[in-house]
Amino acid sequence: MCLPNSLLMLDDTKEASQTILVADDEPSYLGLIKLCLERSGYLVVTAEDGFEAIVKARSVLPALVILDVMMPGMSGLEACRIIKEDKATHDIPIIFLSARSEIDLKVYALGQGSNDYISKPFTPKELLARVHVALRLKRERDDLHKIAEEANAYAKSERNKAVTDPLTGLLNRYGLQVILGNQLAQARRYGKPVSCLMIDVDKFKVVNDTYGHPSGDAALRQVAGILKEAVRGSDVVFRYGGEEFMVLLPDTMLEGAVGLAEKIRMLTASHPFGEGQRIFFLTLSVGAAVLREGESGSDMIMRADAALYRAKALGRNRVDI
């Protein structure tokens, strides 16, 4: 017989209105459990065998499942195994009920993934206490899982910030170190070429002095957009620093790098920057290099940088190697 309502109510109101699935083939026990749980504020869904319990667990996604161990058709043990193997229902806690109290059976049942085991006959007070504990532990586990997810998301965000240029959204020099190492390893493993472009906006100080730093920042964002539109999906664009950019070109010989550099140079030279009455044009100087046998990525970048400065010394708005 159930205890009076005043004794059955749970202290923790957070448990109220949670749905609990109860599966038992004995109508008397099923009715008793349902009555006790509903009097304590829970919503109760019932099943009479293991198969029905699985179907309702998947459709309802209850906060807790209570399974009788021995039921016709499909036992509670088998139903528990299937519920725990399903990604959608894996985290739902399960409490077993059984008139059998052998230690081996209890150990086996708990080994199937259940959270608790209640021997019949039981008192409503015991049932409610165990339900309360199972739900509290699940809530605490869910809270910890949420905290862990938030921490991982924050860490990923911070890592992204560390390798991303905030002005243009391109990878920065720290990001270059990571990507370059991976690309060089792939190139050496498969014997494929790697090239790079070092790109500098010509006379950019004049832009800042004439039109102001906000216009200069907007222009750098536009240059970054031109570069991203011009390259292939496998190429990677970086903001190397200031008004200097770099493009890493996997599986590309020097001729291909020079061809892309000319395309970028011409696209930029024909692109109007600024807005309204403050329209201006920019040009780029570019140095190109391909990775040589036995040299490091830094060596390749240094040669591309030297080619860039030759291009600037020879009059700007040109590509050199």
BELNOR-V137925 format. One record per backbone hydrogen bond with DSSP energy under -1.0 kcal/mol. CO is the residue of the C=O (numbers start at 1). NH is the residue of the N-H. If there is no record, write none. Layout:
# BELNOR-V137925
co=CO nh=NH
co=CO nh=NH
This chain:
# BELNOR-V137925
co=4 nh=7
co=4 nh=8
co=5 nh=9
co=12 nh=15
co=13 nh=16
co=15 nh=18
co=18 nh=43
co=19 nh=63
co=20 nh=45
co=21 nh=66
co=22 nh=47
co=23 nh=68
co=26 nh=30
co=27 nh=31
co=28 nh=32
co=29 nh=33
co=30 nh=34
co=31 nh=35
co=32 nh=36
co=33 nh=37
co=34 nh=38
co=35 nh=39
co=37 nh=42
co=38 nh=41
co=41 nh=17
co=43 nh=20
co=45 nh=22
co=47 nh=24
co=49 nh=53
co=50 nh=54
co=51 nh=55
co=52 nh=56
co=53 nh=57
co=54 nh=58
co=55 nh=59
co=56 nh=60
co=57 nh=61
co=64 nh=21
co=65 nh=95
co=66 nh=23
co=67 nh=97
co=69 nh=76
co=69 nh=77
co=72 nh=74
co=74 nh=50
co=75 nh=79
co=76 nh=80
co=77 nh=81
co=78 nh=82
co=79 nh=83
co=80 nh=84
co=81 nh=85
co=86 nh=90
co=89 nh=92
co=93 nh=65
co=94 nh=115
co=94 nh=116
co=95 nh=67
co=96 nh=118
co=97 nh=69
co=98 nh=120
co=102 nh=106
co=103 nh=107
co=104 nh=108
co=105 nh=109
co=106 nh=110
co=107 nh=111
co=109 nh=114
co=110 nh=113
co=116 nh=96
co=118 nh=98
co=123 nh=127
co=124 nh=128
co=125 nh=129
co=126 nh=130
co=127 nh=131
co=128 nh=132
co=129 nh=133
co=130 nh=134
co=131 nh=135
co=132 nh=136
co=133 nh=137
co=134 nh=138
co=135 nh=139
co=136 nh=140
co=137 nh=141
co=138 nh=142
co=139 nh=143
co=140 nh=144
co=141 nh=145
co=142 nh=146
co=143 nh=147
co=144 nh=148
co=145 nh=149
co=146 nh=150
co=147 nh=151
co=148 nh=152
co=149 nh=153
co=150 nh=154
co=151 nh=155
co=152 nh=156
co=153 nh=157
co=154 nh=158
co=155 nh=159
co=156 nh=160
co=157 nh=161
co=158 nh=162
co=159 nh=163
co=163 nh=172
co=165 nh=169
co=170 nh=165
co=171 nh=239
co=172 nh=176
co=173 nh=177
co=174 nh=178
co=175 nh=179
co=176 nh=180
co=177 nh=181
co=178 nh=182
co=179 nh=183
co=180 nh=184
co=181 nh=185
co=182 nh=186
co=183 nh=187
co=184 nh=188
co=185 nh=189
co=186 nh=190
co=187 nh=192
co=193 nh=251
co=194 nh=291
co=195 nh=249
co=196 nh=289
co=197 nh=247
co=198 nh=287
co=199 nh=245
co=200 nh=285
co=204 nh=208
co=205 nh=209
co=206 nh=210
co=207 nh=211
co=208 nh=212
co=212 nh=216
co=213 nh=217
co=214 nh=218
co=215 nh=219
co=216 nh=220
co=217 nh=221
co=218 nh=222
co=219 nh=223
co=220 nh=224
co=221 nh=225
co=222 nh=226
co=223 nh=227
co=224 nh=228
co=225 nh=229
co=226 nh=230
co=227 nh=231
co=236 nh=248
co=238 nh=246
co=241 nh=244
co=243 nh=201
co=244 nh=240
co=244 nh=241
co=245 nh=199
co=246 nh=238
co=247 nh=197
co=248 nh=236
co=249 nh=195
co=253 nh=257
co=254 nh=258
co=255 nh=259
co=256 nh=260
co=257 nh=261
co=258 nh=262
co=259 nh=263
co=260 nh=264
co=261 nh=265
co=262 nh=266
co=263 nh=267
co=264 nh=268
co=265 nh=269
co=266 nh=270
co=268 nh=271
co=273 nh=280
co=275 nh=278
co=280 nh=273
co=283 nh=202
co=285 nh=200
co=286 nh=320
co=287 nh=198
co=289 nh=196
co=292 nh=295
co=296 nh=300
co=297 nh=301
co=298 nh=302
co=299 nh=303
co=300 nh=304
co=301 nh=305
co=302 nh=306
co=303 nh=307
co=304 nh=308
co=305 nh=309
co=306 nh=310
co=307 nh=311
co=308 nh=312
co=309 nh=313
co=310 nh=314
co=311 nh=316
co=312 nh=315
co=318 nh=286
co=320 nh=288
